[in-house]
Amino acid sequence: MWARAVGFVFTMLACDGVATIAYAQPVSPVSIPLTYWNGAAKLAINVGINGGAARPYIFDTGSPVFNAVYNPSWWPGLPPNPNTNNAPSSSLPTSAQFCLGGTVPDVFCRGYTGNLVQVPSLSFYKTPSDTTPFSTLGANPGYVVNAIYNYGANAATNTQIGLPFNADSPPVDGYFFGTFGAGNFATDVTINTNPTFNPKFRTPSGYYGGGVLGQTIVPGLTQGYVVAANGQKNPVSDTNPPQQINSINVTIGGLTMQPVTPCRPCVTVGLTPQMLGQF
């Protein structure tokens, strides 16, 4: 997608039995910057949780739910949530395990285990070192996020998972503190209270969890979001186009030429008729 001006439109519908829909405060489309991390050839999103410092997470359109390492130093104002024995009092599932890789059921699980909590605000940054957010989404009572206390590559053989978990160190690719699920679907959250997090012991909870973007409703706009590269400079090639520094401008309805979004690449939450027409 990096060599073209492209975009993906996702729409989410609220329905009974699915994770709580959060009504965000903004009244116009919200742009959220993404970055490309060469170290693992993955898109990254830099998020500050409830006013905490920004941390990089994998931006993944193939999975639901925001899985983020719980650390009180960058989760300010939220209840302690380090493990299953000290989970906050909540109706949301605890010991929730999300397996984001593997093809052999009950044998392989590359993923996260944590407790689902509600986070009142999420701020988005251009880089992990920025102190001023590019944009912020707030919700009442909060966005459902999985506060993870373990991550592993293979629970069945106890490789990585089941070992002491360092909440100060990024567990994924030595850079990411979790995965920001941006899939346009919800999933039945599975529970695993096994001491080694072996996937054979997973059981469905009946609670359907989805991502932050799907939980967001921007008043007056169509629910959904656009993931767009917008013809930016190709970050992985010195020869393949496009090579221009600035993004491609487009004409909307024969009116003034304007950028598709103010950030490149970008997620835009809340869809207007003009945005739907572009993509």
Sine and cosine of phi, psi and omega as CSV:
sin_phi,cos_phi,sin_psi,cos_psi,sin_omega,cos_omega
0.00,0.00,-0.23,0.97,-0.13,-0.99
-0.97,0.23,-0.26,0.97,-0.05,-1.00
-0.99,-0.10,0.12,0.99,-0.06,-1.00
-0.64,-0.77,0.27,-0.96,0.17,-0.98
-1.00,0.07,0.97,-0.24,-0.11,-0.99
-0.72,-0.70,0.23,-0.97,0.07,-1.00
-0.37,-0.93,0.36,-0.93,0.06,-1.00
-0.80,-0.60,0.75,-0.67,0.02,-1.00
-0.97,-0.24,0.78,-0.63,0.07,-1.00
-0.87,-0.50,0.72,-0.69,0.12,-0.99
-0.86,-0.51,0.60,-0.80,-0.01,-1.00
-0.80,-0.60,0.68,-0.73,0.03,-1.00
-0.92,-0.40,0.68,-0.73,0.06,-1.00
-0.98,0.19,0.66,-0.75,0.05,-1.00
-0.47,-0.88,0.35,-0.94,-0.02,-1.00
-0.90,0.44,0.58,-0.82,0.06,-1.00
1.00,0.03,-0.08,1.00,0.01,-1.00
-0.98,-0.22,0.32,-0.95,0.00,-1.00
-0.74,0.68,0.56,-0.83,-0.04,-1.00
-0.78,0.63,0.73,-0.69,0.06,-1.00
-0.99,0.12,0.78,-0.62,0.00,-1.00
-0.99,-0.16,0.77,-0.64,0.01,-1.00
-1.00,-0.08,0.95,-0.33,-0.07,-1.00
-0.96,0.27,0.35,-0.94,-0.06,-1.00
-0.98,0.20,-0.53,0.85,-0.08,-1.00
-0.88,0.47,0.42,-0.91,0.02,-1.00
-0.88,-0.47,0.21,0.98,0.06,-1.00
-0.61,-0.79,0.27,-0.96,0.00,-1.00
-0.80,0.61,0.65,-0.76,-0.04,-1.00
-0.94,-0.34,0.82,-0.58,0.03,-1.00
-1.00,-0.09,0.73,-0.68,-0.01,-1.00
-0.84,-0.54,0.88,-0.48,-0.06,-1.00
-0.96,0.27,0.56,-0.83,0.13,-0.99
-0.88,-0.48,0.35,-0.94,0.10,-1.00
-0.76,-0.65,0.26,-0.96,0.04,-1.00
-0.92,-0.40,0.85,-0.53,-0.01,-1.00
-0.98,-0.22,0.92,-0.38,-0.06,-1.00
-0.90,0.44,-0.45,0.89,-0.08,-1.00
-0.84,0.55,-0.54,0.84,0.03,-1.00
-0.77,-0.63,0.17,0.99,-0.01,-1.00
0.80,0.60,0.78,0.63,-0.03,-1.00
-0.72,-0.69,0.46,-0.89,0.15,-0.99
-0.96,0.27,0.62,-0.78,0.02,-1.00
-0.83,-0.56,0.51,-0.86,0.11,-0.99
-0.79,-0.62,0.73,-0.69,-0.08,-1.00
-0.97,-0.23,0.90,-0.43,-0.16,-0.99
-0.82,-0.58,0.70,-0.72,0.18,-0.98
-0.96,-0.27,0.80,-0.61,-0.10,-0.99
-1.00,-0.08,0.89,-0.45,0.06,-1.00
0.80,0.59,0.66,0.75,0.03,-1.00
1.00,0.01,0.02,1.00,0.02,-1.00
-0.98,0.18,0.09,-1.00,-0.03,-1.00
-0.91,0.41,0.50,-0.87,-0.01,-1.00
-0.94,0.34,0.60,-0.80,0.11,-0.99
-0.70,-0.71,0.54,-0.84,0.02,-1.00
-0.99,0.12,0.65,-0.76,0.04,-1.00
-0.73,-0.69,0.48,-0.88,0.11,-0.99
-0.91,0.41,0.74,-0.67,0.11,-0.99
-1.00,-0.07,0.93,-0.36,-0.19,-0.98
-0.81,-0.59,0.95,-0.32,0.04,-1.00
-0.98,0.19,0.00,1.00,-0.02,-1.00
-0.98,-0.21,0.09,1.00,-0.01,-1.00
-0.63,-0.78,0.44,-0.90,0.07,-1.00
-1.00,-0.09,0.14,-0.99,0.14,-0.99
0.95,0.32,0.64,-0.77,0.09,-1.00
-1.00,0.00,0.95,-0.31,0.05,-1.00
-0.99,-0.15,0.91,-0.41,-0.10,-1.00
-0.74,-0.67,0.72,-0.70,0.05,-1.00
-0.84,0.55,0.79,-0.61,0.06,-1.00
-0.99,0.13,0.80,-0.60,0.10,-1.00
-0.51,-0.86,0.87,-0.49,-0.07,-1.00
-0.86,0.51,-0.35,0.94,-0.02,-1.00
-0.95,0.32,-0.38,0.92,0.08,-1.00
-0.79,-0.62,0.35,0.94,0.19,-0.98
-0.86,-0.51,0.88,0.48,-0.09,-1.00
-0.92,0.39,0.57,-0.82,0.11,-0.99
0.96,0.27,0.19,0.98,0.00,-1.00
-0.90,-0.43,0.47,-0.89,-0.09,-1.00
-0.92,0.38,0.44,-0.90,0.05,-1.00
-0.83,0.55,0.63,-0.78,-0.08,-1.00
-0.44,-0.90,0.69,0.72,-0.13,-0.99
-0.98,0.22,-0.48,0.88,-0.06,-1.00
-0.37,-0.93,0.03,-1.00,-0.08,-1.00
-0.92,0.39,-0.39,0.92,-0.03,-1.00
-1.00,0.09,-0.12,0.99,-0.01,-1.00
-0.68,-0.73,0.70,0.72,-0.01,-1.00
-0.99,0.17,0.53,-0.85,0.03,-1.00
-0.93,0.37,0.44,-0.90,0.07,-1.00
-0.94,0.34,0.89,-0.45,-0.10,-0.99
-0.32,-0.95,0.43,-0.90,0.10,-1.00
-0.99,0.11,-0.11,0.99,0.01,-1.00
-0.98,0.20,0.46,-0.89,-0.02,-1.00
-0.89,0.46,0.60,-0.80,0.15,-0.99
-0.92,-0.39,0.23,-0.97,-0.07,-1.00
0.82,0.58,0.63,0.78,-0.03,-1.00
-0.99,0.16,0.79,-0.61,-0.02,-1.00
-0.91,-0.43,0.81,-0.58,0.03,-1.00
-0.90,-0.43,0.92,-0.40,0.02,-1.00
-0.99,-0.12,0.91,-0.41,-0.10,-1.00
-0.97,-0.23,0.18,0.98,0.04,-1.00
-0.32,-0.95,0.36,-0.93,0.01,-1.00
0.90,-0.44,0.57,-0.82,-0.06,-1.00
-0.87,-0.49,-0.10,1.00,-0.02,-1.00
-0.96,-0.29,0.94,-0.33,-0.04,-1.00
-0.84,0.54,0.65,-0.76,0.09,-1.00
0.90,0.44,0.23,0.97,0.01,-1.00
-0.83,-0.55,-0.70,0.72,-0.12,-0.99
-0.88,-0.48,0.73,-0.68,0.06,-1.00
-0.56,-0.83,0.96,-0.29,0.16,-0.99
-0.98,-0.19,0.97,-0.26,-0.08,-1.00
0.01,-1.00,-0.41,-0.91,-0.24,-0.97
-0.82,-0.57,0.50,-0.86,0.15,-0.99
-0.78,-0.63,0.72,-0.69,-0.04,-1.00
-0.18,-0.98,-0.25,-0.97,0.02,-1.00
-0.88,-0.47,0.70,-0.71,0.03,-1.00
-0.97,0.22,0.78,-0.63,0.00,-1.00
-0.73,-0.68,0.25,-0.97,0.04,-1.00
-0.97,-0.26,0.81,-0.58,-0.06,-1.00
-0.93,-0.36,0.87,-0.49,-0.09,-1.00
-0.91,0.41,-0.51,0.86,-0.04,-1.00
-0.54,-0.84,0.52,-0.85,0.06,-1.00
-0.73,-0.68,0.77,-0.64,0.02,-1.00
-0.92,-0.39,0.56,-0.83,-0.10,-1.00
-0.86,-0.52,0.68,-0.73,-0.13,-0.99
-0.82,-0.58,0.42,-0.91,0.07,-1.00
-0.95,0.32,-0.60,0.80,0.02,-1.00
-0.68,-0.73,0.37,-0.93,0.03,-1.00
-0.91,0.42,-0.34,0.94,-0.03,-1.00
-1.00,0.00,-0.13,0.99,0.02,-1.00
-0.92,0.40,0.56,-0.83,0.05,-1.00
-0.95,-0.30,-0.26,0.97,0.04,-1.00
-0.95,-0.32,0.85,-0.52,-0.04,-1.00
-0.93,0.37,0.53,-0.85,0.10,-0.99
-0.97,0.26,-0.61,0.79,0.03,-1.00
-0.37,-0.93,0.34,-0.94,-0.03,-1.00
-0.65,-0.76,0.65,-0.76,0.12,-0.99
-0.90,-0.44,0.76,-0.65,0.05,-1.00
-0.87,-0.50,0.55,-0.83,-0.04,-1.00
-0.56,-0.83,0.47,-0.88,0.03,-1.00
-0.80,-0.60,0.86,-0.51,0.18,0.98
-0.99,0.11,-0.21,0.98,0.06,-1.00
0.47,-0.88,0.29,-0.96,0.08,-1.00
-0.98,0.19,0.68,-0.73,0.03,-1.00
-0.98,0.18,0.89,-0.45,-0.04,-1.00
-0.79,-0.61,0.59,-0.81,0.08,-1.00
-1.00,0.00,0.94,-0.33,0.03,-1.00
-0.99,0.13,0.98,-0.17,-0.20,-0.98
-1.00,0.06,0.60,-0.80,0.07,-1.00
-0.86,-0.52,0.09,1.00,0.11,-0.99
-0.35,-0.94,0.49,-0.87,0.07,-1.00
-0.59,-0.81,0.56,-0.83,0.03,-1.00
-0.35,-0.94,0.30,-0.96,-0.01,-1.00
-1.00,-0.01,-0.51,0.86,-0.05,-1.00
-0.39,-0.92,0.98,-0.18,-0.06,-1.00
-0.93,0.38,-0.54,0.84,-0.09,-1.00
-0.91,0.42,-0.60,0.80,0.01,-1.00
-0.98,-0.19,0.09,1.00,0.06,-1.00
0.89,0.46,0.45,0.89,0.07,-1.00
-0.99,0.16,0.89,-0.45,-0.06,-1.00
0.95,0.31,-0.83,0.56,-0.06,-1.00
-0.97,0.26,0.60,-0.80,-0.06,-1.00
1.00,-0.07,-0.30,0.95,0.07,-1.00
-0.99,0.13,0.29,-0.96,0.03,-1.00
-0.80,0.60,0.72,-0.69,-0.08,-1.00
-0.98,-0.20,0.80,-0.60,-0.01,-1.00
-0.98,-0.18,0.96,-0.26,-0.06,-1.00
-0.96,0.27,-0.09,1.00,0.05,-1.00
-1.00,-0.08,-0.12,0.99,-0.08,-1.00
-0.89,-0.46,0.70,-0.71,0.01,-1.00
-0.92,0.40,0.86,-0.52,-0.11,-0.99
-0.99,0.14,-0.27,0.96,-0.10,-0.99
-0.93,-0.36,0.87,-0.49,0.04,-1.00
0.85,0.53,0.31,0.95,-0.01,-1.00
0.92,0.39,0.26,0.97,-0.07,-1.00
-0.66,-0.75,-0.63,0.77,-0.13,-0.99
-1.00,-0.07,0.62,-0.78,0.04,-1.00
-0.99,-0.15,0.37,0.93,0.03,-1.00
0.58,-0.82,-0.26,-0.97,-0.05,-1.00
-0.77,-0.64,0.80,-0.60,0.06,-1.00
-1.00,-0.02,0.99,-0.11,-0.03,-1.00
-0.93,0.37,0.81,-0.59,0.00,-1.00
-0.82,-0.57,0.41,0.91,0.06,-1.00
-0.95,0.32,0.49,-0.87,-0.03,-1.00
-1.00,-0.04,0.77,0.63,0.01,-1.00
-0.40,-0.92,0.28,-0.96,0.10,-0.99
-0.91,-0.40,0.32,-0.95,-0.05,-1.00
-0.69,-0.72,0.51,-0.86,0.09,-1.00
-0.94,0.35,0.92,-0.39,-0.08,-1.00
-0.92,0.38,0.75,-0.66,0.02,-1.00
-0.99,-0.14,0.55,-0.83,-0.03,-1.00
-0.94,-0.33,0.66,-0.75,0.04,-1.00
-0.59,-0.81,0.94,-0.34,0.00,-1.00
-0.97,-0.25,0.15,0.99,0.03,-1.00
-0.90,0.44,0.67,-0.74,-0.04,-1.00
-0.85,0.53,-0.51,0.86,0.02,-1.00
-0.98,-0.20,0.12,0.99,0.05,-1.00
0.88,0.48,0.47,0.89,-0.01,-1.00
-0.87,0.49,0.80,-0.60,-0.07,-1.00
-0.90,0.43,-0.22,0.97,0.06,-1.00
-0.89,0.46,-0.35,0.94,-0.09,-1.00
-0.98,-0.19,0.24,0.97,0.03,-1.00
-0.96,0.28,0.64,-0.77,0.07,-1.00
-0.71,-0.71,0.59,-0.81,0.02,-1.00
-0.94,0.33,0.56,-0.83,-0.02,-1.00
-0.99,-0.13,-0.35,0.94,-0.11,-0.99
0.99,0.11,-0.04,1.00,0.06,-1.00
-0.99,-0.16,0.79,-0.61,-0.03,-1.00
-0.99,-0.17,0.88,-0.48,-0.03,-1.00
-0.96,-0.29,0.59,-0.80,0.03,-1.00
-0.75,-0.67,-0.01,-1.00,-0.07,-1.00
-0.99,0.13,0.19,-0.98,0.01,-1.00
-0.87,0.49,-0.69,0.72,-0.05,-1.00
-0.91,0.42,-0.59,0.81,0.04,-1.00
-0.95,0.30,-0.41,0.91,0.03,-1.00
-0.98,0.18,-0.24,0.97,-0.12,-0.99
-1.00,0.03,0.76,-0.65,0.16,-0.99
-0.86,-0.50,0.89,-0.46,0.06,-1.00
-1.00,-0.02,0.87,-0.50,-0.08,-1.00
-0.82,0.57,0.71,-0.70,0.07,-1.00
0.99,0.12,-0.04,1.00,-0.02,-1.00
-0.85,-0.53,0.30,-0.95,0.05,-1.00
-0.95,0.32,0.70,-0.71,0.01,-1.00
-0.93,0.37,0.68,-0.74,0.01,-1.00
0.60,-0.80,-0.08,-1.00,-0.05,-1.00
-0.38,-0.93,0.39,-0.92,-0.01,-1.00
-0.90,-0.43,0.74,-0.67,0.13,-0.99
-0.94,-0.33,0.89,-0.46,-0.16,-0.99
-0.68,-0.73,0.63,-0.78,0.14,-0.99
-1.00,-0.06,-0.52,0.85,0.13,-0.99
0.85,0.52,0.65,0.76,0.14,-0.99
0.89,0.46,0.48,0.88,0.03,-1.00
-0.94,0.35,0.15,-0.99,0.08,-1.00
-0.86,0.51,0.70,-0.71,-0.03,-1.00
-0.93,0.37,0.89,-0.46,-0.11,-0.99
-0.99,0.15,-0.15,0.99,-0.08,-1.00
-0.88,-0.47,0.21,0.98,-0.02,-1.00
-0.50,-0.87,0.66,-0.75,0.08,-1.00
-1.00,-0.05,-0.10,1.00,-0.08,-1.00
-0.87,-0.49,-0.57,0.82,-0.05,-1.00
-0.97,0.22,0.66,-0.75,0.00,-1.00
-0.97,0.26,0.23,-0.97,-0.02,1.00
-0.99,0.12,0.51,-0.86,0.00,-1.00
-0.95,-0.31,-0.06,1.00,-0.04,-1.00
-0.91,0.41,0.51,-0.86,-0.03,-1.00
-0.97,0.23,-0.66,0.75,-0.04,-1.00
-1.00,-0.04,0.34,-0.94,-0.03,-1.00
-0.96,0.29,0.28,-0.96,0.05,-1.00
-0.96,0.28,0.70,-0.71,0.11,-0.99
-1.00,-0.03,0.50,-0.87,0.01,-1.00
-0.75,-0.66,0.38,-0.93,0.09,-1.00
-0.99,-0.17,0.79,-0.61,-0.01,-1.00
-0.95,-0.33,0.92,-0.40,0.03,-1.00
0.87,0.49,0.51,0.86,0.00,-1.00
0.97,0.26,0.15,0.99,-0.03,-1.00
-1.00,-0.04,-0.20,-0.98,-0.11,-0.99
-0.83,0.55,0.64,-0.76,0.08,-1.00
-0.88,0.47,0.67,-0.74,-0.03,-1.00
-0.44,-0.90,0.44,-0.90,0.06,-1.00
-0.90,0.45,0.50,-0.86,0.05,-1.00
-0.91,0.42,-0.71,0.71,0.06,-1.00
-0.60,-0.80,0.31,-0.95,0.03,-1.00
-0.99,0.17,-0.06,1.00,0.02,-1.00
-0.71,-0.71,0.49,-0.87,-0.13,-0.99
-0.61,-0.79,0.91,-0.40,-0.10,1.00
-0.96,0.28,0.10,-0.99,-0.20,-0.98
-0.33,-0.94,0.44,-0.90,0.25,-0.97
-0.92,-0.39,0.73,-0.68,0.07,-1.00
-0.88,-0.47,0.86,-0.51,-0.05,-1.00
-0.98,-0.19,0.75,-0.66,-0.06,-1.00
1.00,-0.06,0.90,-0.43,-0.14,-0.99
-0.97,-0.25,0.74,-0.67,0.10,-0.99
-0.99,-0.16,0.29,-0.96,0.09,-1.00
-0.84,0.54,-0.59,0.81,0.00,-1.00
-0.91,0.42,-0.66,0.75,0.01,-1.00
-0.92,0.40,-0.66,0.75,0.03,-1.00
-0.89,0.46,-0.58,0.82,0.02,-1.00
-0.93,0.36,-0.54,0.84,0.00,-1.00
-0.91,0.41,-0.61,0.79,-0.14,-0.99
-0.96,-0.27,0.00,0.00,0.00,0.00
